[in-house]
Amino acid sequence: MPKIKTKKSASKRFSFTGTGKVKYKKQGLRHILTKKSSKRKRSLRHAGILTKPEQVRVKELMPYG
């Protein structure tokens, strides 16, 4: 069987942890930062983990992740 191609847009947005969970960069830290509190900006710095149903969808886009 031929290899399955990875969706490049998904590979740029998501990455996998060692246990197989899917990490992503949180949105909202690019511009208009003056009105956001320091606590909010600090929590946006850390990577987020997708929920189980969303992880299944991403793993279909990235078969070799």
C-alpha angles and dihedrals in degrees: 000000000000122000119266115241119237117233101246093207090058093046090055093050104039138043134181130243123222091264093051101260119139120244126199138178113254118240127237103057101098106080143349089051098149095078094047118090122244090244091054093048091047092054091048091059094070122080119256128225119227122234120253098262092048091047089058091054093049093047089058089057093046107040096172098044 
